[in-house]
Structures are given as C-alpha cells and as structure tokens.
C-alpha cells in the first residue's frame, strides 16, 4: 500500500493476496510472494469461480439442477477450476507425505495425515486423502474470497462515509497509538471499531442465501414436515435486515451495534457466519483477520477517494452466492 505512493489504486489484488496467505500459512505452513506464479494461478482460479457463482446464470443452474450437465455455460468453468485447485492441493499433500515428521507437525495437512495414520485400521474413518483434499479446498474457497471481499467492501463504505473513518482513526490513536501493531486484546477496548466491522458485515450481507444445507432426518417445523434429504436454503438477509432489531436496516449505521453509552452491543440477529452446528468453521479466524486488517490499515493510512464521497456507488454489481462490490480506486495517504 505504501508503494502506491498516494496515487489512486484498485485494492482488489492486495486485499485478495493477504487473506489467501493467511490460509496458506495454516494449511501449507508457507506464505507466497505476491509475484509467485503458482500463487497467482491459485488466486486466478478462486477469483474466476466467485465471479461465476455470483452471476445470474448460477440462479438458472440452481433452478434447474437436472439440466445443468446438458446446458452450455460458465458453470462448466467452475467445475474445471475446482478440479485444477484439487490437483494443486493433492501435489501439496504428496509433498507433505514425503516429509512428514509426526513429532513435529507443521500445519493442518500434517495434522490430518497423522490422524489418518491413527485411524488406518478403521474402514469407516472420515480421515482419508479424498476428505483431506476436499477440506483444504473448502478452507481455500471459503476462507480467502469471503474475507477479501468483506475488506474490499468495507473500505468502499469508509470512503462513502468519511465521518465514520474519522471516528475510527480517533479510537485507534487513543487505544493503540502509532508505536505498536494492533493485537486482538485491543478489540475489547475499541467498541466503535468493533461496531463498524459488525455493521460492515451486516450491511453487505455477503452471502445472503448462505450455502445450501440438507435435513439429516425428517423434521417437523411449525405446520410443515421437512423430509430427510431436503435441500434447505437459510435466508440470512431476513435476520441481518430485520427492521425491528436494526432500525432503518438499509442504512449503514454502526449505531446498530452500540448502546446509549457508546458500548458495544451484541445482537442475536448478527449471523453472517450462519448459526447452529453447521456454522462457518472459520468464523473465529475471519473475525481476527477483519479486526487486524482494518485496524492496521487505518493505523497507517487515511483513505481518500478520487471522486466526491456523495458520488460513490456502493450497490453490489452481482448478487448470486456472493455479493460483489463495484470496482473502485482509492488513495492510501500515510498517517
């Protein structure tokens, strides 16, 4: 960001690389240089898939699943990209198998391989190579684009509402200062920053229909019987935009998460990560990333838009599985 030298730049690439490297460090125990061709290739596949699954075409595919295999369209590209990511992961797994030291596990893959070894005599064990590759692929897909898109949309909202950014700078200067980096212990002392991050997630409603679930048994819900195996689409927008819990839900207002004294106020309606047993496995990691990335950026920079804030459009350009913010440029002015 400093290398942008105050000039207008599109933050998409940098805000995609950073969360992706967090996931890579957990899974592979490695962080890639941003010019690494393997890393750029992986990012390209992930970006392509998010664009495709957020397009109107995917709604057609979801409406007529039995025809998907026969219809031409971009959904075939998604399947191909998933296969390529799968191959990339399998290569990493093979390398881990060759160099595994059970007394010193390096990362998620090592820990999974050790569990496989412990349960190799159990034919019904879920710990196998196929599940390892699928789990790692899910961590990649769900842990990279969601965080990077939230960061990108969040910075756009701060450009739109510079008075909110000003209050964030004040709290960051008062609690953290300029002599050290932010840490998670700071969050409990920063109610306004915490409220802004929550409001960003509520307002952008990143994955409005969640991801598809299925009933594992027959369920009686109110007057309805939901048979086992039924696909369930949990509509997160219905709670994130509930007007009784969040007055004027269509307005971006950190006050939705602040009480009358300016203290942070929790809400049971805040569930961008879903809820229940199948809640997002990476929720705690994502919350840490969002807090540390936002506070670190704002500790070091003031954000400036090349256009007047009132002319900034914050309407998503796509709203399929993921809501995608419009492209924009901003200037990072060193504080």
QUIWO-V678222 format. One record per residue. N is the residue number from 1. SS is DSSP state (H for helix, E for strand, C for the rest). OMEGA is omega in whole degrees, 0 to 359 (NA if undefined). D_FIRST is the distance of its C-alpha to the first C-alpha in whole Angstrom. Layout:
n | ss | omega | d_first
N | SS | OMEGA | D_FIRST
N | SS | OMEGA | D_FIRST
This chain:
n | ss | omega | d_first
1 | C | 177 | 0
2 | H | 181 | 4
3 | H | 177 | 5
4 | H | 173 | 5
5 | C | 175 | 8
6 | C | 182 | 9
7 | C | 179 | 10
8 | C | 179 | 11
9 | E | 176 | 9
10 | C | 186 | 10
11 | C | 187 | 8
12 | H | 186 | 12
13 | H | 183 | 11
14 | H | 181 | 8
15 | H | 173 | 10
16 | H | 183 | 13
17 | H | 187 | 12
18 | H | 178 | 12
19 | H | 179 | 15
20 | H | 179 | 17
21 | H | 175 | 16
22 | H | 178 | 18
23 | H | 180 | 21
24 | H | 182 | 21
25 | H | 179 | 21
26 | H | 185 | 24
27 | H | 187 | 26
28 | C | 187 | 26
29 | C | 176 | 25
30 | C | 172 | 22
31 | C | 182 | 18
32 | C | 167 | 17
33 | C | 185 | 15
34 | C | 177 | 13
35 | C | 179 | 15
36 | C | 186 | 18
37 | H | 178 | 21
38 | H | 179 | 22
39 | H | 180 | 19
40 | H | 178 | 18
41 | H | 179 | 22
42 | H | 179 | 22
43 | H | 180 | 19
44 | H | 181 | 21
45 | H | 180 | 24
46 | H | 181 | 22
47 | H | 180 | 21
48 | H | 183 | 24
49 | H | 179 | 26
50 | H | 179 | 24
51 | H | 183 | 25
52 | H | 183 | 28
53 | H | 177 | 29
54 | C | 183 | 28
55 | C | 177 | 30
56 | H | 181 | 34
57 | H | 181 | 35
58 | H | 177 | 34
59 | H | 176 | 37
60 | H | 180 | 39
61 | H | 180 | 39
62 | H | 181 | 39
63 | H | 182 | 42
64 | C | 186 | 44
65 | H | 182 | 43
66 | H | 182 | 47
67 | H | 188 | 46
68 | C | 183 | 42
69 | C | 186 | 43
70 | C | 182 | 45
71 | C | 172 | 43
72 | C | 178 | 41
73 | C | 186 | 37
74 | C | 180 | 34
75 | H | 176 | 35
76 | H | 177 | 36
77 | H | 177 | 32
78 | H | 181 | 31
79 | H | 179 | 34
80 | H | 180 | 33
81 | H | 178 | 30
82 | H | 179 | 31
83 | H | 180 | 33
84 | H | 176 | 31
85 | H | 179 | 28
86 | H | 180 | 32
87 | H | 178 | 33
88 | H | 182 | 29
89 | H | 180 | 30
90 | H | 176 | 34
91 | H | 178 | 33
92 | H | 179 | 30
93 | H | 179 | 33
94 | H | 178 | 36
95 | H | 178 | 34
96 | H | 179 | 34
97 | H | 180 | 38
98 | H | 188 | 38
99 | H | 184 | 36
100 | C | 173 | 37
101 | C | 184 | 38
102 | C | 180 | 40
103 | C | 182 | 40
104 | C | 180 | 36
105 | C | 186 | 34
106 | C | 190 | 30
107 | C | 182 | 29
108 | H | 182 | 30
109 | H | 178 | 32
110 | H | 182 | 34
111 | H | 179 | 35
112 | H | 179 | 36
113 | H | 178 | 38
114 | H | 177 | 40
115 | H | 175 | 41
116 | H | 181 | 42
117 | H | 180 | 44
118 | H | 186 | 46
119 | C | 185 | 47
120 | C | 178 | 48
121 | C | 181 | 51
122 | C | 185 | 51
123 | C | 181 | 51
124 | C | 183 | 49
125 | C | 176 | 46
126 | C | 183 | 43
127 | C | 179 | 41
128 | C | 185 | 41
129 | H | 182 | 39
130 | H | 179 | 39
131 | H | 176 | 38
132 | H | 181 | 35
133 | H | 180 | 34
134 | H | 181 | 34
135 | H | 178 | 32
136 | H | 179 | 29
137 | H | 178 | 29
138 | H | 179 | 29
139 | H | 177 | 26
140 | H | 186 | 24
141 | H | 184 | 25
142 | H | 187 | 25
143 | H | 182 | 22
144 | H | 186 | 19
145 | H | 182 | 19
146 | H | 180 | 21
147 | H | 182 | 18
148 | H | 179 | 15
149 | H | 177 | 17
150 | H | 178 | 18
151 | H | 182 | 14
152 | H | 179 | 14
153 | H | 180 | 17
154 | H | 179 | 16
155 | H | 177 | 13
156 | H | 179 | 16
157 | H | 178 | 18
158 | H | 175 | 17
159 | H | 180 | 16
160 | H | 183 | 20
161 | C | 184 | 21
162 | H | 178 | 19
163 | H | 177 | 22
164 | H | 176 | 21
165 | H | 179 | 18
166 | H | 179 | 20
167 | H | 177 | 22
168 | H | 178 | 19
169 | H | 182 | 18
170 | H | 182 | 21
171 | H | 179 | 22
172 | H | 179 | 19
173 | H | 184 | 20
174 | H | 186 | 23
175 | H | 186 | 23
176 | C | 184 | 20
177 | C | 183 | 20
178 | C | 189 | 17
179 | C | 180 | 19
180 | C | 178 | 18
181 | C | 176 | 16
182 | C | 175 | 17
183 | C | 186 | 20
184 | H | 179 | 22
185 | H | 181 | 25
186 | H | 189 | 23
187 | H | 182 | 24
188 | H | 180 | 27
189 | H | 185 | 27
190 | C | 184 | 24
191 | H | 182 | 27
192 | H | 178 | 25
193 | H | 179 | 21
194 | H | 180 | 23
195 | H | 180 | 25
196 | H | 181 | 22
197 | H | 176 | 21
198 | H | 182 | 24
199 | H | 175 | 25
200 | H | 181 | 22
201 | H | 178 | 23
202 | H | 187 | 27
203 | H | 184 | 26
204 | H | 174 | 24
205 | C | 196 | 27
206 | C | 181 | 25
207 | C | 191 | 28
208 | C | 180 | 31
209 | C | 180 | 34
210 | C | 171 | 32
211 | C | 184 | 33
212 | C | 173 | 37
213 | E | 176 | 39
214 | E | 177 | 43
215 | C | 181 | 46
216 | C | 176 | 47
217 | C | 177 | 51
218 | C | 182 | 53
219 | E | 172 | 51
220 | E | 181 | 53
221 | E | 185 | 51
222 | C | 182 | 53
223 | C | 189 | 55
224 | E | 172 | 53
225 | E | 177 | 54
226 | E | 183 | 51
227 | C | 175 | 52
228 | C | 179 | 51
229 | C | 180 | 48
230 | C | 175 | 47
231 | E | 181 | 43
232 | E | 176 | 42
233 | C | 180 | 39
234 | C | 187 | 38
235 | C | 185 | 36
236 | C | 180 | 34
237 | H | 184 | 33
238 | H | 177 | 37
239 | H | 181 | 36
240 | H | 180 | 32
241 | C | 178 | 34
242 | C | 188 | 37
243 | C | 175 | 38
244 | C | 178 | 40
245 | C | 182 | 37
246 | C | 180 | 35
247 | C | 184 | 36
248 | C | 186 | 35
249 | C | 180 | 33
250 | C | 178 | 31
251 | C | 175 | 30
252 | C | 187 | 26
253 | C | 178 | 27
254 | H | 177 | 26
255 | H | 175 | 30
256 | H | 182 | 31
257 | H | 178 | 30
258 | E | 175 | 31
259 | C | 183 | 35
260 | C | 181 | 37
261 | C | 180 | 36
262 | C | 177 | 32
263 | C | 179 | 32
264 | E | 183 | 30
265 | C | 178 | 33
266 | C | 177 | 33
267 | C | 177 | 34
268 | C | 180 | 36
269 | C | 178 | 35
270 | C | 181 | 31
271 | C | 176 | 31
272 | C | 179 | 28
273 | C | 186 | 29
274 | C | 183 | 33
275 | C | 178 | 35
276 | C | 184 | 38
277 | C | 183 | 39
278 | C | 176 | 36
279 | C | 181 | 33
280 | C | 182 | 30
281 | C | 183 | 30
282 | C | 185 | 26
283 | H | 184 | 27
284 | H | 177 | 26
285 | H | 181 | 23
286 | H | 179 | 21
287 | H | 178 | 22
288 | H | 180 | 21
289 | H | 182 | 17
290 | H | 180 | 17
291 | H | 184 | 18
292 | H | 179 | 16
293 | H | 182 | 12
294 | H | 183 | 13
295 | H | 179 | 14
296 | H | 178 | 12
297 | H | 184 | 9
298 | H | 174 | 12
299 | H | 186 | 13
300 | H | 187 | 10
301 | E | 163 | 9
302 | E | 183 | 11
303 | E | 179 | 11
304 | E | 179 | 13
305 | C | 176 | 15
306 | C | 179 | 16
307 | C | 180 | 19
308 | C | 184 | 21
309 | H | 182 | 21
310 | H | 179 | 25
311 | H | 181 | 24
312 | C | 179 | 21
313 | C | 181 | 23
314 | C | 179 | 22
315 | C | 179 | 25
316 | C | 180 | 24
317 | C | 177 | 25
318 | E | 181 | 27
319 | E | 175 | 28
320 | C | 173 | 30
321 | C | 182 | 30
322 | C | 173 | 26
323 | E | 185 | 25
324 | E | 180 | 22
325 | C | 177 | 20
326 | C | 175 | 20
327 | C | 179 | 17
328 | C | 174 | 15
329 | C | 175 | 12
330 | E | 176 | 11
331 | E | 175 | 9
332 | E | 181 | 7
333 | E | 181 | 9
334 | E | 181 | 9
335 | C | NA | 12
